[in-house]
Structure formats: structure tokens, C-alpha cells
Amino acid sequence: MSEEQLTDNSEESYDLYEHHNIVVDPGQTPIRIDKFLFGKIINVSRNKVQQAAKAGNILVDGAAVKSNYKVRPNDNISVVMTYPPRDVEIFPEDIPLEVVYEDDDVIVINKQAGLVVHPGHANYTGTLLHGLMHYFEKTNQKNVENGFGYLVHRIDKDTSGLLLVTKNEMAQTKLAKQFFDHTVDRAYEALVWGDVIEDKGVIEGHIGRSLKDRRVMTVFKDGEYGKPAISHYKVLNRYGYVTHVECKLETGRTHQIRAHFTFLGHPLFNDARYGGDGILKGTTFTKYKQFAQNCFKIIPRQSLHARSLGFIHPTTGKSMHFESELPSDMKEVLNKWDGYTSHRDEFNED
């Protein structure tokens, strides 16, 4: 397991699948593409390659090909496939899960804050996958190929909201391509520090691990480090010292929303890792400070919720869309700030 996987076991990122781009040598003799890729890609089975082809995830010069396609000199081959599962034992644990939707291929979960998505460093038990294994056994779902489901994306431990899991590897492979192509529609809601100037905007900048602290992600403007990241936002409500925003992701990097808004000068409310757990905006009056501290107690996590999720069903081809209400902690904090704006003068005196 790599250092990145060890230090980022529960965060949203797209290291759940891999992308390969190969240009065939000018002197290459004709050979089946599944055999060709089996010899080119490290730690992959021929069956895995054939599955990627069946899912439409192997493209030659931009067009999907079958596994029996014969490669030709100078072919430009693009492949998207899922990484092999991590070598961690999963066992059933009775963890409360809110199932929003499920069928033979996919299951959509409304994840509660505080739940780690999958096992990793310091989190070998009590994860969503452990809970799913218990759920699938309890509901006698023997069609789940590995017993606990296949991830196609992740959300942070302390982020609440919608998460998509598949019940078979083929569905995972097809959905991985949608995430890679940025055709999955996702919207988040967040409370951020400060009065965001523009009513709507785009945040761009390569995101990579901080060179000073690998636990956090940093935006690198010059593009020499990190991966491209684009977030679209619009203001939903203004409360003076904090702003309620909607954010849609064009890409899906680790901590993308948290890093992008920190870069913009508006870290998420009570996001300890990015400095949002201090009173960054407001007055020096005691009543205001107590008000802010009370808000921190109501939502002891970053104020971020994955509200909506839209994708094309991997088997039926039907367009699917799901919405999740804000959890009670975010609702209560927003109501508190709404009340604050109506009675601001009361807080600005000692």
C-alpha cells in the first residue's frame, strides 16, 4: 500500500481506478488487444482487461473496441479500469446505514458524518464496507460478488451525504468511466467562513498534497504539481461572517471543496484540518464569540454535505438522480446563523 493510500484512507479521491494511455510502437505486429494490454499493464489479469473492453473502457483513437481487436502500429490506446481491491479483510458489522436506492447492480447510501468509507490505516473496522457486508448478509443478497460491494468514489469521513456503491465488478468498471469522464452530476452544500464576494464563480487550480503537511491538500497555481481541479459554486445564503454555498464538482480530487475554498480565503466552517475551527470572521464581543463556539458544538465537523448525485445506470442506461436533505446538525447551524443576522445588534455588545 502506498503512502498516499495510508494517509488518505477515508477521503474522496479518484485513486479507485487507474488510467493508462499507450501508443503502439511503429513496428508492432498484429495482436489481440487484451493480450497486448496484459503484457503492458503491471498486475492486471487478462480477464480484467476483457472486462474493461466489455464495459467500453478500452478506446483506440477515441473509439471503444472489443477484446479481440487487433492492435496496429501507432494506435493510441486509452484504458480506464478499477484498481485491484486492497488486501484488507472485511467482516460483517452491524452499522446503521440509510439506503436511498438499490437494485441488482447498485446501491446508494446516505452516509452519516463520522463514518469512514473503507478500511485503511488506523481504520480497520467500523467502516461503511463492514456495514454493507452485514446488510447484504442480513438481506440475503448472494448476488453481491465480493460480499460487501465495490466503491466507485468516496466522501470524507466527516462529510455527510450520498455515496454510490456497486454490487458487481462490471457495474463498477462502467461507472468508473463515468467518473473519469466527469459525466457524473454531484452537488454539495457547505458553510464557509467569510462573505464570499461573487454570487457564483469557478475555482480552478491544481490540487496536490501539501509539501509541508501531507495530511492536507494544497492548490498549486502554476500547475507544475498536483492534478487539475475545477469547482463551480453559487451563494445560497449570506450571513455576514459566513456564507452558505452550493458547489458542483467538475473534477473529483481529494479534499477538493475543502482545499479550493481554503485557497479562496473561505475555509469550511469548523474544518479543523484546514483551519476552519477557529473564529475567523466576526467581532471581538463576548456574546458573538460564545455564539460561534455554540455553533462549533452543534456541528463538530466540517460543514459539508453531498446533497445530490446523478449518473447513468451501468446496466439499464437509465438516467438516475438522487437528493439528500441536509442533516440535522447543518440545518441547526444554518438556522442559528439566520437568527444571528436578525439579531446582530444583541451580539455586538458586552
C-alpha positions as CSV (number, residue, x, y, z in Angstrom):
1,M,0.0,0.0,0.0
2,S,1.4,3.4,-1.0
3,E,2.0,6.3,1.4
4,E,-0.9,8.2,-0.3
5,Q,-3.3,5.3,0.4
6,L,-2.1,5.0,4.0
7,T,-2.5,8.7,4.8
8,D,-5.8,9.1,3.0
9,N,-7.9,6.1,3.7
10,S,-11.2,7.8,4.0
11,E,-11.1,10.8,1.7
12,E,-12.8,11.4,-1.6
13,S,-10.4,10.9,-4.5
14,Y,-10.3,9.1,-7.8
15,D,-7.5,6.7,-7.0
16,L,-10.1,4.0,-7.0
17,Y,-9.4,3.4,-10.7
18,E,-6.4,3.8,-13.0
19,H,-6.0,5.3,-16.4
20,H,-3.4,4.1,-19.0
21,N,-2.5,5.8,-22.3
22,I,-0.4,3.7,-24.6
23,V,0.9,4.5,-28.1
24,V,1.6,1.3,-30.0
25,D,5.2,1.0,-31.4
26,P,5.5,1.5,-35.2
27,G,6.9,-2.0,-35.6
28,Q,4.2,-3.8,-33.6
29,T,2.8,-6.9,-35.3
30,P,-1.0,-7.5,-35.1
31,I,-2.1,-9.0,-31.8
32,R,-5.3,-9.1,-29.8
33,I,-5.7,-6.0,-27.7
34,D,-6.5,-8.0,-24.5
35,K,-3.2,-10.0,-24.9
36,F,-1.3,-6.8,-25.8
37,L,-2.5,-4.9,-22.7
38,F,-2.0,-8.0,-20.4
39,G,1.7,-7.7,-21.4
40,K,1.9,-4.0,-21.0
41,I,0.0,-3.3,-17.7
42,I,1.5,-4.4,-14.4
43,N,-0.5,-6.5,-12.0
44,V,-3.6,-7.0,-14.2
45,S,-5.3,-10.2,-15.3
46,R,-6.4,-10.9,-18.9
47,N,-9.9,-11.3,-17.5
48,K,-9.7,-7.8,-16.0
49,V,-8.7,-6.4,-19.4
50,Q,-11.5,-8.3,-21.2
51,Q,-14.0,-6.9,-18.6
52,A,-12.8,-3.3,-19.3
53,A,-13.3,-3.9,-23.0
54,K,-16.8,-5.3,-22.4
55,A,-17.6,-2.2,-20.4
56,G,-16.5,0.1,-23.2
57,N,-13.5,1.3,-21.2
58,I,-10.8,0.5,-23.8
59,L,-10.6,3.1,-26.6
60,V,-8.4,3.1,-29.7
61,D,-8.1,6.5,-31.3
62,G,-11.1,7.6,-29.2
63,A,-13.4,4.7,-30.2
64,A,-14.3,1.7,-28.0
65,V,-13.1,-1.6,-29.1
66,K,-13.7,-5.3,-28.2
67,S,-11.1,-7.5,-26.6
68,N,-10.5,-9.3,-29.9
69,Y,-9.5,-6.1,-31.7
70,K,-6.0,-6.4,-33.3
71,V,-3.7,-3.6,-32.4
72,R,-1.9,-1.8,-35.2
73,P,1.2,0.3,-35.3
74,N,0.8,3.8,-33.9
75,D,-2.7,3.0,-32.3
76,N,-3.4,5.4,-29.4
77,I,-4.9,3.2,-26.7
78,S,-6.7,4.6,-23.6
79,V,-7.8,2.3,-20.8
80,V,-9.8,3.0,-17.6
81,M,-10.1,0.2,-15.1
82,T,-10.6,-0.3,-11.4
83,Y,-7.6,-0.9,-9.1
84,P,-7.3,-4.3,-7.5
85,P,-9.1,-4.5,-4.1
86,R,-6.9,-3.7,-1.1
87,D,-5.5,-6.6,0.9
88,V,-7.7,-5.9,3.9
89,E,-10.1,-8.4,5.4
90,I,-13.8,-7.3,5.5
91,F,-16.2,-8.9,8.0
92,P,-19.8,-8.0,8.8
93,E,-20.5,-5.3,11.4
94,D,-24.0,-4.1,12.4
95,I,-23.6,-0.4,11.4
96,P,-26.7,1.7,10.8
97,L,-27.0,2.5,7.1
98,E,-29.6,4.6,5.3
99,V,-30.3,3.0,1.9
100,V,-31.7,5.5,-0.5
101,Y,-32.0,3.2,-3.5
102,E,-30.8,-0.3,-4.6
103,D,-31.3,-2.8,-7.3
104,D,-29.3,-5.8,-8.6
105,D,-26.3,-3.7,-9.6
106,V,-26.1,-0.6,-7.5
107,I,-26.9,0.7,-4.0
108,V,-27.0,4.4,-3.0
109,I,-26.3,5.2,0.7
110,N,-26.9,8.4,2.5
111,K,-23.8,8.3,4.6
112,Q,-23.8,9.8,8.1
113,A,-20.9,12.1,9.2
114,G,-18.2,10.2,11.2
115,L,-18.4,7.0,9.2
116,V,-15.2,6.0,7.3
117,V,-15.9,4.6,3.9
118,H,-13.4,1.8,3.7
119,P,-10.6,0.2,5.8
120,G,-7.2,1.8,5.9
121,H,-4.5,3.0,8.2
122,A,-6.0,3.3,11.8
123,N,-9.4,2.4,10.5
124,Y,-9.5,-1.4,10.0
125,T,-13.0,-1.8,11.5
126,G,-16.3,0.1,11.7
127,T,-16.3,1.3,8.1
128,L,-19.1,1.6,5.5
129,L,-17.9,-1.6,3.8
130,H,-18.1,-3.6,7.0
131,G,-21.7,-2.3,7.4
132,L,-22.6,-3.1,3.9
133,M,-21.4,-6.7,4.3
134,H,-23.7,-7.1,7.3
135,Y,-26.6,-5.5,5.4
136,F,-26.1,-7.8,2.3
137,E,-25.9,-10.9,4.5
138,K,-29.0,-9.8,6.6
139,T,-31.0,-9.2,3.3
140,N,-29.6,-12.5,1.8
141,Q,-28.1,-10.8,-1.2
142,K,-25.9,-13.5,-2.6
143,N,-25.6,-11.6,-5.9
144,V,-23.0,-9.3,-4.4
145,E,-19.8,-10.7,-5.9
146,N,-17.4,-9.9,-3.1
147,G,-19.9,-9.8,-0.3
148,F,-19.5,-6.1,0.6
149,G,-19.7,-4.1,-2.6
150,Y,-17.4,-2.1,-4.9
151,L,-16.6,1.6,-4.4
152,V,-16.6,4.0,-7.4
153,H,-16.0,7.1,-5.4
154,R,-15.6,8.2,-1.8
155,I,-16.5,11.0,0.5
156,D,-14.6,12.1,3.6
157,K,-15.2,10.6,7.0
158,D,-16.8,13.7,8.4
159,T,-18.7,14.7,5.3
160,S,-22.3,13.5,5.1
161,G,-24.4,12.6,2.1
162,L,-24.8,10.4,-1.0
163,L,-22.4,7.6,-1.9
164,L,-22.7,5.2,-4.8
165,V,-21.6,1.5,-4.4
166,T,-22.0,-1.3,-6.9
167,K,-22.7,-5.0,-6.3
168,N,-20.6,-6.4,-9.1
169,E,-17.3,-5.5,-10.7
170,M,-18.7,-4.9,-14.2
171,A,-21.0,-2.2,-12.9
172,Q,-18.1,-0.6,-11.0
173,T,-16.0,-0.7,-14.2
174,K,-18.7,1.1,-16.2
175,L,-19.3,3.7,-13.6
176,A,-15.5,4.3,-13.1
177,K,-15.5,5.5,-16.7
178,Q,-18.3,8.0,-16.0
179,F,-16.4,9.4,-13.0
180,F,-13.3,9.6,-15.1
181,D,-15.1,11.4,-17.9
182,H,-16.7,13.8,-15.4
183,T,-20.2,12.9,-16.6
184,V,-21.5,12.2,-13.0
185,D,-23.5,15.1,-11.6
186,R,-22.9,15.9,-8.0
187,A,-23.8,18.9,-5.9
188,Y,-22.6,19.7,-2.3
189,E,-23.7,22.3,0.2
190,A,-21.2,23.9,2.6
191,L,-21.0,26.7,5.1
192,V,-17.8,28.6,4.7
193,W,-16.1,31.4,6.7
194,G,-16.4,34.9,5.3
195,D,-18.7,36.8,2.9
196,V,-18.0,35.3,-0.5
197,I,-17.8,38.2,-2.8
198,E,-19.2,36.8,-6.1
199,D,-22.7,35.3,-6.2
200,K,-21.3,32.5,-8.3
201,G,-17.9,31.5,-9.7
202,V,-15.4,28.9,-10.7
203,I,-12.4,27.9,-8.6
204,E,-9.5,26.4,-10.6
205,G,-6.1,25.2,-9.6
206,H,-4.1,22.0,-9.5
207,I,-4.6,20.2,-6.2
208,G,-1.8,18.1,-4.6
209,R,-0.6,17.1,-1.2
210,S,1.0,20.0,0.8
211,L,4.8,19.9,0.7
212,K,4.7,20.9,4.4
213,D,1.9,18.6,5.7
214,R,0.8,15.5,3.7
215,R,-2.4,15.4,5.7
216,V,-3.8,18.4,3.8
217,M,-4.2,19.3,0.1
218,T,-2.9,22.5,-1.4
219,V,-3.8,24.4,-4.6
220,F,-0.8,25.0,-6.8
221,K,-1.4,27.8,-9.3
222,D,1.5,27.1,-11.6
223,G,0.2,23.6,-12.5
224,E,3.6,22.0,-12.0
225,Y,2.4,19.9,-9.1
226,G,-0.8,18.2,-8.3
227,K,-3.8,17.4,-10.6
228,P,-6.2,19.8,-12.4
229,A,-9.3,20.6,-10.3
230,I,-12.3,22.7,-11.1
231,S,-15.2,23.6,-8.7
232,H,-18.3,25.6,-9.6
233,Y,-20.1,27.4,-6.8
234,K,-23.0,29.7,-6.1
235,V,-24.1,31.5,-3.0
236,L,-27.3,30.2,-1.4
237,N,-27.4,32.5,1.7
238,R,-25.3,35.2,3.2
239,Y,-25.0,35.5,7.0
240,G,-22.4,38.3,7.2
241,Y,-19.4,36.4,8.7
242,V,-20.2,33.1,7.0
243,T,-21.7,32.1,3.6
244,H,-23.9,29.1,2.7
245,V,-22.8,27.8,-0.7
246,E,-23.7,25.1,-3.3
247,C,-20.7,23.5,-5.0
248,K,-20.6,21.3,-8.1
249,L,-17.5,19.4,-9.0
250,E,-16.2,19.2,-12.5
251,T,-13.3,17.0,-11.2
252,G,-13.0,15.0,-8.0
253,R,-9.7,15.4,-6.2
254,T,-9.0,14.6,-2.6
255,H,-10.5,17.3,-0.3
256,Q,-11.3,19.3,-3.5
257,I,-14.0,21.6,-2.0
258,R,-12.1,22.0,1.3
259,A,-8.9,22.9,-0.4
260,H,-10.4,25.1,-3.1
261,F,-12.4,27.2,-0.6
262,T,-9.3,27.5,1.7
263,F,-7.4,28.7,-1.4
264,L,-10.2,31.3,-2.0
265,G,-9.8,32.5,1.6
266,H,-13.0,30.9,2.8
267,P,-12.3,27.6,4.7
268,L,-15.2,25.5,5.6
269,F,-16.9,26.2,9.0
270,N,-15.3,24.0,11.7
271,D,-13.0,22.3,9.3
272,A,-10.2,21.6,11.8
273,R,-7.7,20.3,9.2
274,Y,-7.9,23.4,7.1
275,G,-8.1,25.9,10.0
276,G,-11.8,26.5,9.9
277,D,-12.3,25.5,13.6
278,G,-11.3,29.0,14.8
279,I,-13.4,32.2,14.8
280,L,-12.0,33.6,11.6
281,K,-14.6,36.3,11.0
282,G,-16.7,38.5,13.3
283,T,-16.4,40.7,16.2
284,T,-14.4,40.7,19.5
285,F,-17.6,40.8,21.6
286,T,-18.0,38.0,24.2
287,K,-21.6,37.2,23.1
288,Y,-20.6,36.7,19.5
289,K,-17.6,34.5,20.5
290,Q,-20.0,32.4,22.6
291,F,-22.4,32.2,19.8
292,A,-19.7,30.9,17.4
293,Q,-18.5,28.4,20.0
294,N,-22.0,27.1,20.4
295,C,-22.2,26.6,16.6
296,F,-19.0,24.6,16.7
297,K,-20.6,22.3,19.3
298,I,-23.7,21.8,17.2
299,I,-21.6,20.6,14.2
300,P,-18.3,19.2,15.4
301,R,-17.0,18.6,11.9
302,Q,-16.5,20.4,8.6
303,S,-19.8,21.8,7.4
304,L,-20.1,19.8,4.1
305,H,-22.9,17.6,2.7
306,A,-23.1,15.7,-0.5
307,R,-26.6,16.7,-1.5
308,S,-27.2,15.2,-4.9
309,L,-25.9,12.5,-7.2
310,G,-26.7,11.8,-10.8
311,F,-25.4,9.1,-13.1
312,I,-26.3,6.7,-16.0
313,H,-27.3,3.3,-14.7
314,P,-24.5,0.8,-15.7
315,T,-26.9,-1.9,-16.9
316,T,-30.2,-0.2,-18.0
317,G,-28.7,3.0,-19.4
318,K,-31.4,5.0,-17.5
319,S,-30.5,8.4,-16.1
320,M,-30.6,8.2,-12.2
321,H,-30.8,11.2,-9.9
322,F,-31.0,11.3,-6.1
323,E,-31.3,14.1,-3.5
324,S,-30.4,14.1,0.2
325,E,-31.7,16.6,2.8
326,L,-29.3,18.5,4.9
327,P,-28.5,16.6,8.1
328,S,-29.9,18.0,11.4
329,D,-26.6,19.5,12.5
330,M,-26.1,21.6,9.4
331,K,-29.8,22.6,9.4
332,E,-29.5,23.7,13.1
333,V,-26.3,25.7,12.4
334,L,-27.8,27.5,9.4
335,N,-30.8,28.3,11.5
336,K,-28.6,29.7,14.2
337,W,-26.8,32.0,11.7
338,D,-30.1,33.0,10.2
339,G,-31.2,34.1,13.7
340,Y,-27.9,35.8,14.2
341,T,-28.4,38.1,11.2
342,S,-31.8,39.1,12.5
343,H,-30.5,40.0,16.0
344,R,-26.9,41.1,15.2
345,D,-27.0,44.1,17.5
346,E,-27.7,41.9,20.5
347,F,-24.4,40.1,19.9
348,N,-22.4,43.2,19.3
349,E,-22.4,44.3,22.9
350,D,-20.8,43.1,26.1
